[in-house]
Amino acid sequence: MTSMKQKNQHQRIAILDQMRGVALLGIFLANVPGLSSVDTENLSPVNEVLRSLEEIILTDSTRPLFAFMFGLSLMLLYNRLKTKQINPYPVLFRRLFLLALVGAVHGFAIWSGDILLMYGMAGFFLLLFMNWSAAGLVITAFLFWIGYTIGADVISYFSSYHLSLEAGLKGLLPDSKEPPTGTEYLIIEFSSMVAHISFFLFGMYAYRKGLLTIIEKRRKTMSLLSVLFLVIGLAGKASLYDRIALHPLESFYPFLVTIGMILFIVLLGTSKGSMSKLLVPFTSVGKMAFTNYIMQSLVFVSLFQSSGRTVFINLGIWEEPSYAFALGVGVILFAAQMIFSHLWLKEFSYGPFEWLWRIGTYGKMVSIKRKAE
């Protein structure tokens, strides 16, 4: 029984890494235009199709997926520390501070599209909810989602007011710059954090409720829901694509796509057949998501001009590449990261950035070498 329990636990951890890997790919591909400074105003028909598919499938759906994973993982680490009778708050505080610090450096010095600072900031807020019940977490998540995310769209659509936290806070500043610097950058990160709070909380709820187990046990129902959410969500996003005017369901459809993705990944990863092997390549790249995310930025701002910040500004080989070319480079890079991550984790227990993060989190040296089995 113990062996079976350990096997099931290992499978669930692998699914979390795979989900993180899929989310990392989605975020990266969605970031490709910004990372490469693609001219999105003058796209050829082929590039327009590729850009449309990226917007419909990935935009506003993969970041929430990563936020869901972050909330779930934070709750998982919290409970592990409690089980070991370690006060989790100092450990998590250091971990989140380091994440936010790296995010700030990444955003200010390398590329302005950083998400790490946002996740670090959100983590401090999430510490307030660690002891909440599953019911409390899901109710609060829905209140944030309906009251803020959906509510802002509905009010903006049916009234003359355009509710935007980011625009409102920026309006308090004497001037606005592009690309954003200083206070503007912090406003963007804070606004993004608030927009994703519901997904962080949904992730925490998923861990508290044991949703992975529930999804596994109700495969038929969850499979139908996954297909339903993905079809409605993608169709809805497609119908609103290139729409200039606001729409009350603008945030609703991406939400359905995200939930559909979560269900699909869990169902695929826990399937008994060979289909589950489709997610295996995402395991290692997901375990090293921190390292791979930073490396994606470093590689792209080194290759493409006009996309970097401060240290990497105007550094690169290509300027305003076609979307297809930049996307191709992105796919090749991610494939290389999948191979590299797999080979690296055969010799080491953590990715380079994950290792340094772990040392800073626990305040002691940790061996990076994998123990002989």
Secondary structure, DSSP 8 states (H G I E B T S, - for coil): -HHHHHHHHHHHHHHHHHHHHHHHHHHHHHHHHHHHT--TTS--HHHHHHHHHHHHHTTTTHHHHHHHHHHHHHHHHHHHHHHTT--HHHHHHHHHHHHHHHHHHIIIII-TT--HHHHHHHHHHHGGGTT--HHHHHHHHHHHIIIIIIHHHHHHHHSS----HHHHHHTTSS---SS--THHHHHHHHHHHHHHHHHHHHHHHHHHHTHHHHHHHTHHHHHHHHHHHHHHHHHHHHHHTT--S--TTTTHHHHHHHHHHHHHHHHHHT-SSGGGGGGTHHHHHHHTHHHHHHHHHHHHHHHBTT---GGGTT-SSBSS--HHHHHHHHHHHHHHHHHHHHHHHHHBSS-HHHHHHHHHHHTS----B----
